[in-house]
Amino acid sequence: MSIKFAIIKERKNPPDRRVVFSPTELANAAQRFPEAQFKVESSDIRVFKDEEYLEKGFEVTDTISDCDVMIGVKEVPIEALIDNKAYFFFSHTIKKQPYNRKLLKAILDKNITLYDHETIVKANGIRLIGFGRYAGIVGAYNGFRAWGLKYNNWNLPKANTLEDQNALIDQLNKIKLPTIKILLTGSGKVAGGAQEMLEAMHVKQVDVENYLNETFSEPVYCKIDVLDYNMRKDGRVLDNQDFFDHPEAYVSNFMRFAKVTDYFIAGHFYGNGAPYLYTRDDVKSSDFNIKVVADVSCDVDGPVATTLRASTIADPVYGYDPQSESEIDFKDDKAIAVMAVDNLPCELPKDASEGFGELFLEHVIPAFFNNDADGVLQRAKISENGKLTPRFAYLQDYVDGLEEI
């Protein structure tokens, strides 16, 4: 069975230079699946030039309406959607995001089969693909950049002016860190990416006990998971699964870390109902020592109380005044510097695209040719035949505009 895939042009503003498949990875896909045909929609913004795809033998064209499956990164504008096709992109609809209700409605009206990259998961719900690692890589770098700007210690170039992760590491290895304590939360791909950067800088990792109680003559970091900064109200110590199943039974004890931390990298996943890591009242405390926050998770007005808003690649850092709970100049002595860019992987488009394509080729393309043996496509499918699939039927009220968002 021959299937025609199109690598589509990104049309969302601000422009996103990422793509699901680099030319090299697309060539790998074509070699592995000779029954697949791949066309590339011409693009003047993509990090890889049209010529690079042509050199690998792919057709680059403005006409993709003969293709069956459209593969993109960000939301496709409604006017650019082609009826009766299958699409892959981040739709930002599964949490009932108000700004994309019309998009999902149009997808149903146009009889489009939608697969969301975010819903490409294993049977246990763990995501198979994503840009999380690159968010962590860029987020850690941006946090160090913010520190340098706040204290006039160093002036790192913006991440999006550099070629790749190695270039970011080269810049970080030119600076001399003060003897600060760096805290990293999380256990997934985001935290892993941030940890790669700390390791590349040869920052010493220490355990919780030493981090909380010892003084060091060099910069150190500590990576912590949910049970390090949350505890059961009844005092019992169980396991991570208990925390995920019963978040309401826990309270945060993050303040013991905030008391000794200088730079905090938030790389955790925050589940609904879980305690906030720290509140605005916590930040008012004289025990709150954190000076720079790189909030890679970027839940606005949420578990990391200093994150008042998402920041932008153009203007990535703002200041949080603990007493007024408002935004001020991050260089102000009172300010905690906050880096909360919510599209960090866009700053490393080449690396992010290459990594994403490897995962997409490993987990998604085979499903089209093995009768979806692992159920990857079935789980990821949000709409089909003009209707929501049973797995996503909870979105019907959202589509109909009946639900208060």
C-alpha positions in Angstrom: 0.0 0.0 0.0 1.5 3.3 -1.1 1.0 6.4 1.1 1.9 9.9 0.1 3.3 12.1 2.9 3.8 15.8 2.7 6.2 17.8 4.8 4.3 21.0 5.1 5.3 24.6 5.3 4.9 26.3 8.8 2.5 29.2 8.5 2.0 30.3 12.1 3.3 33.7 13.3 5.8 34.3 14.7 7.6 32.0 12.1 8.8 28.7 13.4 11.8 27.4 11.6 11.5 23.8 12.8 10.4 20.8 10.7 9.5 17.2 11.6 12.0 15.7 9.2 15.5 17.0 8.3 16.6 16.1 4.8 18.8 13.4 6.1 16.1 11.8 8.3 13.6 12.0 5.5 16.1 10.1 3.3 16.3 7.5 6.0 12.5 7.2 6.1 12.3 6.8 2.3 15.0 4.1 2.4 13.3 2.2 5.3 9.8 2.4 3.7 10.0 2.2 -0.1 6.2 2.0 -0.2 6.0 5.6 1.2 6.2 8.6 -1.0 7.4 11.9 0.4 6.9 15.4 -1.0 8.2 18.6 0.6 6.2 21.8 0.5 8.5 24.7 -0.5 9.3 27.0 2.5 11.4 30.1 2.8 11.6 30.0 6.6 12.5 26.4 7.3 15.9 25.8 9.0 16.8 23.5 6.1 16.7 25.0 2.6 14.6 23.6 -0.2 17.8 22.8 -2.0 18.9 20.4 0.7 15.7 18.3 0.2 16.2 18.4 -3.6 19.8 17.2 -3.2 18.4 14.1 -1.4 16.1 13.4 -4.3 12.8 14.7 -2.9 10.2 16.7 -4.9 9.9 20.2 -3.5 6.7 21.9 -4.6 3.9 24.3 -3.8 1.3 21.7 -4.6 0.7 19.0 -2.0 -3.1 18.4 -2.5 -2.4 14.9 -3.9 -0.8 13.8 -0.7 -2.6 11.7 2.0 -0.8 12.7 5.2 0.3 16.2 6.0 3.1 16.4 8.6 3.8 19.8 10.3 4.9 21.2 13.7 2.7 24.1 14.8 -1.0 24.7 14.2 -2.1 25.0 10.6 -4.2 28.2 9.9 -7.8 27.3 9.1 -7.6 28.7 5.6 -4.6 26.5 4.8 -6.3 23.2 5.9 -7.1 20.8 3.0 -10.3 18.9 3.3 -10.4 15.1 3.7 -6.7 14.8 4.6 -4.8 13.4 7.7 -2.7 15.9 9.6 0.0 15.7 12.2 0.8 18.9 14.2 0.6 20.3 17.7 -3.0 21.4 17.8 -3.1 22.8 21.4 -6.7 21.7 21.8 -6.6 18.7 24.1 -6.7 21.0 27.2 -9.6 22.9 25.7 -7.4 25.9 24.9 -9.9 28.7 24.0 -7.8 30.2 21.2 -7.9 27.0 19.2 -11.6 26.0 19.5 -12.4 27.3 16.0 -9.4 25.3 14.6 -10.7 22.0 16.0 -14.2 22.8 14.8 -12.9 23.5 11.3 -10.9 20.2 11.4 -14.2 18.4 12.1 -16.1 20.4 9.4 -13.4 19.6 6.8 -13.5 15.9 7.6 -9.8 15.9 8.6 -8.2 13.1 10.5 -6.1 14.8 13.2 -3.2 13.3 15.0 -1.6 15.5 17.6 2.1 15.1 18.4 1.2 15.5 22.1 -1.1 12.5 21.9 1.5 10.1 20.4 1.9 8.0 23.5 2.7 4.5 24.7 -0.2 2.4 26.1 0.7 3.8 29.6 0.3 7.4 28.5 4.0 8.3 28.3 4.8 10.5 25.4 6.9 9.0 22.6 8.0 12.1 20.8 8.4 15.8 21.6 10.9 18.7 21.8 11.2 18.5 25.6 14.9 17.7 25.6 15.7 20.8 23.5 13.5 23.0 25.8 15.7 21.9 28.7 18.9 22.5 26.8 17.9 26.1 25.8 16.2 26.8 29.1 19.3 26.0 31.2 21.4 28.2 28.8 18.9 31.1 28.9 18.9 31.0 32.7 22.7 31.4 32.8 22.4 34.2 30.3 19.8 35.9 32.6 22.2 35.6 35.6 25.0 37.3 33.6 22.7 40.1 32.5 21.3 40.6 36.0 24.6 40.8 37.8 26.8 42.1 34.9 29.0 39.0 35.2 29.0 38.0 31.5 27.1 38.7 28.3 26.2 35.4 26.6 24.8 35.7 23.0 21.1 34.7 22.5 20.7 31.0 21.9 18.9 31.5 18.6 22.0 33.2 17.1 24.0 30.1 17.7 24.2 27.0 15.4 23.5 24.1 17.8 23.8 22.6 21.3 27.6 22.4 21.0 27.8 26.1 20.3 25.7 26.8 23.4 28.1 24.6 25.5 31.1 26.4 24.1 29.7 29.7 25.2 28.8 28.4 28.7 32.3 27.0 29.1 33.8 30.5 28.6 32.1 31.9 31.7 33.3 31.5 35.3 30.4 30.7 37.6 30.3 32.0 41.1 29.9 29.5 44.0 26.2 29.2 43.5 23.8 26.4 44.2 21.6 25.3 41.2 18.4 23.4 41.7 16.9 21.3 38.8 13.4 19.8 39.2 12.1 17.0 37.0 12.8 13.5 35.8 11.8 13.6 32.1 13.2 14.8 28.9 13.1 18.5 29.8 15.2 17.9 33.0 17.4 15.6 31.1 18.2 18.3 28.5 19.0 20.8 31.3 21.2 18.3 33.1 23.2 17.7 29.8 24.2 21.4 29.9 25.2 21.3 33.6 27.3 18.2 33.0 28.9 19.8 29.9 29.9 22.7 32.1 31.4 20.3 34.7 29.2 21.6 37.5 29.4 19.1 40.3 26.2 17.2 41.2 25.4 16.7 44.9 22.7 14.7 46.7 19.8 16.3 48.5 21.3 16.0 52.0 24.6 17.7 51.1 22.8 20.3 49.0 20.6 21.3 51.8 23.2 21.3 54.6 26.7 21.8 53.2 28.6 24.9 52.0 30.7 24.4 48.9 33.7 26.2 47.4 32.5 25.6 43.8 29.2 25.8 42.0 27.0 22.7 42.5 23.7 21.4 41.4 21.0 19.1 42.7 18.4 17.3 40.6 15.2 16.5 42.5 12.0 14.6 41.8 8.4 15.0 43.2 9.0 13.2 46.5 12.0 15.4 47.3 9.8 18.6 47.3 6.4 17.2 48.3 5.5 15.2 51.4 2.3 13.4 52.5 0.2 15.2 55.0 0.0 12.1 57.1 3.8 11.7 57.1 3.9 8.4 55.3 6.6 8.0 52.6 5.2 6.0 49.7 6.2 6.3 46.0 5.9 8.5 43.0 2.8 6.7 41.8 1.0 7.5 45.0 1.8 11.2 44.5 0.4 11.0 40.9 -2.7 9.2 42.1 -3.4 11.2 45.2 -1.8 14.7 44.8 -4.4 16.2 47.2 -2.8 14.1 50.0 0.5 16.0 49.7 1.9 19.4 50.6 5.0 21.1 49.2 8.2 21.2 51.2 10.1 23.0 48.4 11.0 25.9 50.8 13.8 23.9 52.3 15.4 24.0 48.8 14.4 27.7 48.2 16.3 28.7 51.3 19.7 27.6 49.9 19.2 27.8 46.1 20.5 30.7 43.9 19.4 29.5 40.5 16.4 27.3 39.9 15.7 25.5 36.7 12.0 24.3 36.6 12.0 21.2 34.4 9.2 19.2 36.0 5.8 18.2 34.8 3.0 19.7 36.9 -0.2 17.7 37.2 -3.6 19.2 38.0 -4.3 19.0 41.8 -0.7 18.8 42.8 0.6 21.3 45.4 2.3 24.5 44.1 6.1 24.3 44.5 6.0 27.7 46.0 3.4 30.4 46.4 3.6 34.2 46.2 3.6 34.3 50.0 6.5 31.9 50.1 8.5 34.3 47.9 7.9 37.1 50.4 9.7 35.1 53.1 13.2 36.1 54.0 14.1 32.4 53.7 13.4 32.6 49.9 16.9 32.9 48.4 16.4 32.1 44.7 17.6 34.9 42.5 17.1 33.6 39.0 14.4 31.2 37.7 14.5 29.5 34.4 10.9 28.2 34.2 11.1 25.8 31.3 7.7 24.2 32.4 6.1 27.7 32.1 2.8 27.2 33.8 1.6 30.8 34.1 0.3 32.0 37.4 0.8 28.5 38.7 3.1 26.2 40.7 6.2 28.4 40.2 4.6 31.6 41.6 7.3 34.0 40.1 6.0 33.2 36.6 3.5 36.0 35.9 3.5 35.4 32.2 5.3 33.6 29.4 8.2 35.7 28.0 9.4 35.7 24.4 12.5 34.8 22.5 12.8 38.5 21.6 12.5 39.6 25.3 13.2 36.5 27.4 13.7 37.9 30.9 11.6 40.0 33.3 11.7 40.8 37.0 9.4 39.6 39.7 9.0 41.9 42.8 8.1 39.6 45.7 6.5 42.3 47.9 4.2 43.8 45.2 3.7 40.5 43.4 4.2 42.4 40.2 6.6 42.7 37.2 9.6 45.1 37.5 13.0 45.5 35.8 14.9 42.2 36.3 18.1 44.2 37.1 16.4 45.9 40.1 17.9 44.7 43.4 14.5 43.6 44.6 13.8 41.5 41.5 14.0 37.8 41.0 14.9 37.4 37.3 12.5 35.1 35.5 13.1 33.4 32.1 9.8 31.8 31.0 10.0 31.5 27.3 7.3 29.0 26.3 8.7 28.0 22.9 12.3 27.4 23.7 13.0 24.6 21.2 12.4 27.2 18.4 15.8 28.7 19.4 17.6 25.5 18.4 15.6 24.6 15.2 18.3 22.5 13.6 19.0 20.2 16.6 15.4 20.1 17.6 14.2 19.1 14.1 16.9 16.4 13.8 16.0 14.9 17.1 12.3 15.0 16.6 12.5 13.4 13.2 14.5 10.4 14.6 11.7 9.8 17.1 8.9 10.3 14.5 10.6 7.8 12.2 11.0 5.3 15.0 7.5 5.4 16.4 5.1 6.9 13.9 5.9 6.1 10.3 6.1 2.3 10.9 2.6 2.3 12.3 1.3 3.2 8.8 2.8 0.0 7.4 2.4 -2.6 10.2 -1.4 -2.1 10.6 -0.7 0.1 13.7 0.5 -3.0 15.6 1.2 -1.0 18.8 -1.9 1.2 18.6 0.2 4.4 18.3 -2.1 5.9 15.6 -5.3 4.8 17.3 -4.3 6.5 20.6 -3.1 9.6 18.9 -6.1 10.1 16.6 -8.3 13.0 17.8 -10.8 13.2 14.9 -12.0 11.0 12.1 -14.9 11.1 9.6 -16.0 14.5 10.9 -16.3 13.3 14.5 -14.1 13.2 17.6 -12.8 9.8 18.4 -14.1 8.1 21.6 -10.8 8.9 23.4 -11.3 12.6 22.8 -15.1 12.7 23.0 -14.6 14.9 26.2 -13.8 17.8 23.8 -17.3 17.9 22.3 -18.7 20.6 24.6 -15.5 22.6 23.9 -16.1 22.3 20.1 -19.7 23.2 20.4 -18.8 26.3 22.5 -21.2 25.0 25.3 -18.5 24.8 28.0 -17.1 27.7 30.0 -13.3 27.5 29.4 
